[in-house]
Amino acid sequence: MQTMREAWTDERLDDLSERMDRGFDRVDRDLRELRADVKSTHRLLIHVAVAMSAAMGTGFVGLATLIAATG
Protein backbone atom coordinates (compact mmCIF):
# COMPACT_ATOMS: atom_id res chain seq x y z
CA MET A 1 0.00 0.00 0.00
CA GLN A 2 1.33 3.45 -0.91
CA THR A 3 1.66 6.17 1.66
CA MET A 4 0.05 9.55 1.15
CA ARG A 5 2.32 12.46 0.31
CA GLU A 6 2.69 14.98 3.06
CA ALA A 7 3.06 18.03 0.83
CA TRP A 8 2.07 18.89 -2.70
CA THR A 9 4.46 20.82 -4.89
CA ASP A 10 3.27 23.74 -6.98
CA GLU A 11 3.98 21.64 -10.07
CA ARG A 12 1.76 18.80 -8.84
CA LEU A 13 -1.02 21.22 -7.94
CA ASP A 14 -0.78 22.80 -11.40
CA ASP A 15 -1.03 19.33 -12.99
CA LEU A 16 -4.10 18.54 -10.90
CA SER A 17 -5.68 21.87 -11.82
CA GLU A 18 -5.08 21.25 -15.55
CA ARG A 19 -6.56 17.74 -15.36
CA MET A 20 -9.62 19.04 -13.56
CA ASP A 21 -10.06 21.84 -16.11
CA ARG A 22 -9.86 19.31 -18.97
CA GLY A 23 -12.39 17.09 -17.21
CA PHE A 24 -14.84 19.93 -16.69
CA ASP A 25 -14.38 21.04 -20.31
CA ARG A 26 -15.28 17.51 -21.42
CA VAL A 27 -18.35 17.47 -19.18
CA ASP A 28 -19.43 20.87 -20.53
CA ARG A 29 -19.04 19.63 -24.10
CA ASP A 30 -21.02 16.46 -23.34
CA LEU A 31 -23.81 18.49 -21.73
CA ARG A 32 -24.02 20.79 -24.75
CA GLU A 33 -24.34 17.77 -27.04
CA LEU A 34 -27.00 16.24 -24.80
CA ARG A 35 -28.93 19.51 -24.68
CA ALA A 36 -28.89 19.70 -28.50
CA ASP A 37 -30.14 16.10 -28.75
CA VAL A 38 -32.97 16.79 -26.30
CA LYS A 39 -34.00 19.92 -28.23
CA SER A 40 -34.14 18.04 -31.53
CA THR A 41 -36.13 15.22 -29.93
CA HIS A 42 -38.52 17.75 -28.42
CA ARG A 43 -39.05 19.37 -31.82
CA LEU A 44 -39.71 15.97 -33.39
CA LEU A 45 -42.31 15.12 -30.73
CA ILE A 46 -44.09 18.43 -31.33
CA HIS A 47 -44.18 17.81 -35.09
CA VAL A 48 -45.56 14.31 -34.58
CA ALA A 49 -48.22 15.59 -32.16
CA VAL A 50 -49.31 18.29 -34.61
CA ALA A 51 -49.45 15.82 -37.50
CA MET A 52 -51.45 13.29 -35.44
CA SER A 53 -53.87 16.02 -34.33
CA ALA A 54 -54.40 17.12 -37.92
CA ALA A 55 -54.98 13.54 -39.05
CA MET A 56 -57.48 12.93 -36.25
CA GLY A 57 -59.28 16.20 -37.00
CA THR A 58 -59.53 15.28 -40.66
CA GLY A 59 -60.88 11.85 -39.71
CA PHE A 60 -63.52 13.33 -37.42
CA VAL A 61 -64.65 15.79 -40.10
CA GLY A 62 -64.85 12.97 -42.62
CA LEU A 63 -66.80 10.78 -40.20
CA ALA A 64 -69.20 13.65 -39.41
CA THR A 65 -69.69 14.28 -43.12
CA LEU A 66 -70.40 10.59 -43.73
CA ILE A 67 -72.91 10.46 -40.88
CA ALA A 68 -74.62 13.64 -42.08
CA ALA A 69 -74.85 12.29 -45.65
CA THR A 70 -76.39 8.97 -44.58
CA GLY A 71 -78.58 10.34 -41.79
N, C-alpha and C positions, 0 to 999 in steps of 0.2 A: 504494500500500500504506500502511495506517495504522501509525503508530508506537504502541508500547505506552506506557501511562501509567506514569510513574515512581512515583506515590504514589496511594493510594486514600483518598478522604475517608471520614469516618465515615458520611456519608449514602449513599455508593455501597456501602459494606460492608453497611449496614443493608438496602438494596435487594436486594443479592445474597442476604443471609440470608433475607429474606422470600420471594424467588423459590424458593430451595432448599427452604424449609419447605413452600411450596405444592406443589412438585413431589413431595416425599416424602409429603405428605398424599394426593396423587392416586395415587401408587404403592401406598400402604397401602390405599386404598379399592378399587383394582383387584384387589389380592391378596385382600382379603376377599370380593369378588364371585366371584373364581375359586375360592377355597376352598369357598364355598357351592355353586357349580356342580359341583365335583368330588364333594362330599358327596352331593348329590342323584343324581348319576350312579352313584355307588357303591351307594347304596340301591337304585336301579333294577336294577342288575346282580345284587344279592343276591336281590331279589324274582323276577327272571327265572330265576335258577339254582334257587331253591326250587321254583318252579312247574314247571320242566322236570324236576327230580328227581321230583316228585310224579307227573307225567304218565308218566314212564318206569317208575316203581315200579308204578303202576296197570296199565300195559301188560304188564309182566312177570308180575304176578299174574294178569291175564286170560289171558295165553298159557299160564302154568302150569296154570291151571284147565282151559283147552281141551285141553291135552295129557293131563291126568289123566282128563278125561271121555271122550276118544277112545281112550285107551291101555288 
